[in-house]
């Protein structure tokens, strides 16, 4: 309910921001564009996604983020924002987006399963384009963990592939935060020889990102508690 009230307040703000003309006669001033309810909700969600992605820690589990947050929403509605972390040859990319789905569930339901299948299929598309070779997609596995009494559910899947004749692996993790109306996807990519190193990092990294989103959402519910 509090999240809904916050979105309503954001929508009121958005619709009140109508640009007026300068000295043109009234007849020459174009009528303000009235966004649909869906567009207004999406605009509010996108602004929140941008803020929460920028609010993530600059360093997580030894991986550092030095590049600005990338706005993918500009080119694809529902694609949200990404933030890249790296250390040595390990890259972790965090995606915060809603895929234009406002009914995001934190459970590993059929919609999340289908979304994970879509993202895994992208690896096959990269092979078809010639960028990857020898793509082998592992089975999706649900994982549940707790941190500070909060329970999280995610889907994980391993992918093996070759890039420029180097054997590599990716671990894809997909979860969600319903209060932010957003999915969070983390793609870890690394040389196959660094499997032991990523095993030490990815659990902490995933937990930290999921907790950061949870804390951000809780702060929006009760901003006076800051």
Helices and strands as residue ranges (DSSP letters): H 2-16, G 26-28, H 37-54, E 59-60, E 63-64, E 70-71, E 81-87, E 90-97, H 110-128, E 133-137, E 141-147, E 150-163, E 166-177, E 182-191, G 192-194, H 195-221, G 223-225
